[in-house]
Amino acid sequence: MIDQSTPPADPPADPPPTRLGRPRATCWRRVSRGLYVRGDQSGDDLHAWQEVLPAGGAFTGLTAAGLRGWWLPPAPADVPVFAAVPRAGGRPRRQGLHVTRHPQAPPAEELCGLRVARPTEVLLACAADLGLLDLVVLLDAALRSGACTAEEVRAASRQPRRGVVQLRAALDLADPRAESAWEVLLRLLHVVCDVPVEPQHEVRHDGVLLGRADLWIPGTRTIQEYDGADHLDARQYRDDRRRDRRLTERGWVRNGYTAPDLLTRAVAVLRDADRALDRPHEPERVRAWHTLLQESLFTDAGTARLRLRWGLDVPSGHLRRGSGTSPGRS
């Protein structure tokens, strides 16, 4: 007979997904020195890293930007985990962890059980490392998502912090209307080459909406668009062609570009814009774009620069002259 007065025992608790030290069981996977995660917890590495952060520490930089779902520049696969800690709390030192110390604990909030720096703090951390092009990609994503406002970013950029000049420059180029990272690149290519553009322009004829364009060159009937992998979907491809026919029938010119066009054939993009504006084609205008690219993670040269900054190995040849306009990872 079962004694109904005795409450049933609680079910055994699940073992913790992370552990410090050197566990003997083979079910633990090493994340870094003295830091382990259960082998079946493939997505819990950041929870393990959090174990070594002092009180007040939080994830920041590209790590926090990824946790917030922002568009990211093509960082290398071995990019470190970025964290910020208060100076009084000590500085954890482990391979794979890049830590910056602050006089006070960085403003943070909890996301999915992780302490993540606030949006403007994340942008400040990124501005201290990244090139201007990479930073505008992040800033556009942050503004578009509503994570912060331009006014909040501008206020943050007035602090006496490293990277604030870069952040102010990025804010001058930012536009939350972009719908992807590559649309940001397409817009910036035009802007730095002195081509006026309006993002997400509604093309209408006799009041009827023909479509919405990534970029419109004002004063012309030309639209410039980025054709990503999603445009290869059979249904999307069919819809795109129908839209193109509607535009062509009413005298519009649509130019579509891919990632290699923006990274290695920017002069051709500029030529199309010059033709639309009926102005002389001046290829040297594209130099400003190449400068942005060379300092970004979209090229080998820009990636090598940041790998050095983050203490990572640099592949042979990636710092050679002229590598800044190579396709990199597209």
JONOR-V684925 format. One record per residue. SS is DSSP state (~ for helix, > for strand, _ for the rest). OMEGA is omega in degrees with one decimal (* if undefined). Layout:
SS;OMEGA
SS;OMEGA
This chain:
_;-178.4
_;177.4
_;-177.5
_;-178.3
_;-178.9
_;-178.9
_;179.2
_;179.7
_;176.9
_;176.8
_;-179.6
_;-178.6
_;175.7
_;177.4
_;-179.0
_;-177.6
_;-179.1
>;-179.2
>;173.9
>;-178.7
_;-179.1
_;-179.2
_;-179.6
_;-177.0
_;-177.6
_;-177.3
_;-178.5
>;179.4
>;-176.9
>;175.3
>;175.4
>;-177.4
_;178.0
_;-175.5
>;-172.8
>;176.2
>;178.7
>;-175.3
_;-178.3
_;-179.7
_;-172.9
_;-176.9
_;-173.3
_;-179.1
~;-179.3
~;174.8
~;176.4
~;178.8
~;-178.8
~;-179.4
~;-176.6
~;178.5
_;177.2
_;176.9
_;-178.6
_;178.0
_;-178.7
>;174.8
>;-177.2
_;176.2
~;-178.3
~;178.1
~;179.7
~;178.4
~;177.1
~;178.4
~;179.1
_;176.4
_;178.6
_;172.1
_;-178.4
_;169.4
_;-174.3
_;179.8
_;179.0
_;-176.4
_;-178.1
_;177.8
_;-177.9
_;171.2
>;-176.0
>;179.5
>;175.7
>;-177.6
>;173.9
>;-175.6
~;-177.1
~;-174.1
~;-177.9
_;-177.0
_;178.0
_;-179.1
_;177.1
_;177.1
_;-179.0
_;-179.8
>;179.0
>;-172.1
>;169.8
>;-178.7
>;-177.9
>;178.1
_;178.6
_;176.8
_;-179.8
_;177.6
_;-173.4
>;175.1
>;-178.1
>;175.4
>;178.9
_;177.9
_;-178.8
>;177.0
>;-173.5
>;179.4
>;178.6
_;-173.5
~;-178.4
~;177.1
~;176.7
~;-179.3
~;176.9
~;179.0
~;179.1
~;-178.4
~;-179.8
_;-176.5
_;-166.6
_;171.9
_;-175.4
~;-178.6
~;178.4
~;-176.7
~;178.2
~;176.5
~;179.8
~;-176.9
~;177.2
~;179.7
~;-179.7
~;180.0
~;-179.0
~;-178.1
~;-177.4
_;179.9
_;177.5
_;178.9
_;177.3
~;179.8
~;178.4
~;178.0
~;-179.9
~;178.0
~;178.8
~;-177.1
_;177.6
_;178.8
_;175.9
_;-175.4
_;173.6
_;177.9
_;-175.9
~;178.1
~;177.8
~;-179.5
~;177.7
~;177.5
~;178.6
~;-179.7
~;177.5
~;-178.8
~;-172.4
_;175.5
_;-175.6
_;-177.9
_;178.6
_;-177.2
_;175.6
_;179.3
~;-177.9
~;171.8
~;175.2
~;179.7
~;180.0
~;-179.8
~;-177.4
~;176.0
~;179.8
~;-175.4
~;-176.4
~;175.1
_;176.6
_;174.5
_;179.5
_;179.3
_;174.3
>;-178.9
>;173.3
>;-179.2
>;176.6
>;179.6
>;-178.1
>;175.5
>;-176.3
_;177.5
_;-178.9
>;179.5
>;177.4
>;-179.2
>;177.5
>;-173.3
>;175.2
>;179.2
>;172.5
>;174.7
_;-175.4
_;-178.7
_;179.8
_;172.8
_;-179.1
>;174.3
>;-178.9
>;-174.0
>;174.8
>;179.1
_;179.8
_;-177.1
~;-178.8
~;-180.0
~;178.1
~;175.2
_;-172.7
~;-178.8
~;179.7
~;179.0
~;179.2
~;179.7
~;179.2
~;-177.5
~;176.7
~;177.8
~;179.2
~;-179.9
~;178.1
~;-179.7
~;-178.0
~;-178.7
~;-177.9
_;170.5
_;178.9
_;175.6
>;177.1
>;175.1
>;179.7
>;-176.4
>;178.0
_;-179.0
~;178.6
~;177.1
~;-177.1
~;-174.7
~;-173.0
~;-178.2
_;-176.9
~;179.5
~;178.8
~;177.0
~;178.5
~;179.5
~;178.2
~;-179.8
~;178.2
~;178.9
~;179.7
~;-179.2
~;-178.5
_;177.9
_;179.5
_;178.5
_;-179.9
_;-175.5
~;-177.4
~;177.2
~;-174.4
~;-179.4
~;179.1
~;177.8
~;179.1
~;177.2
~;176.7
~;-179.1
~;-174.5
~;-179.5
_;-173.6
_;176.7
_;178.1
_;177.9
_;178.9
~;-178.2
~;179.1
~;177.8
~;179.4
~;179.1
~;-179.6
~;176.3
~;176.8
~;-178.8
~;-177.4
_;177.6
_;179.4
_;176.5
_;179.1
_;177.5
_;-178.1
_;175.6
_;-175.1
_;177.0
_;-177.6
_;-179.4
_;176.7
_;-178.1
~;-175.8
~;-179.5
~;176.0
_;-174.2
_;-176.2
_;-179.7
_;-177.7
_;*
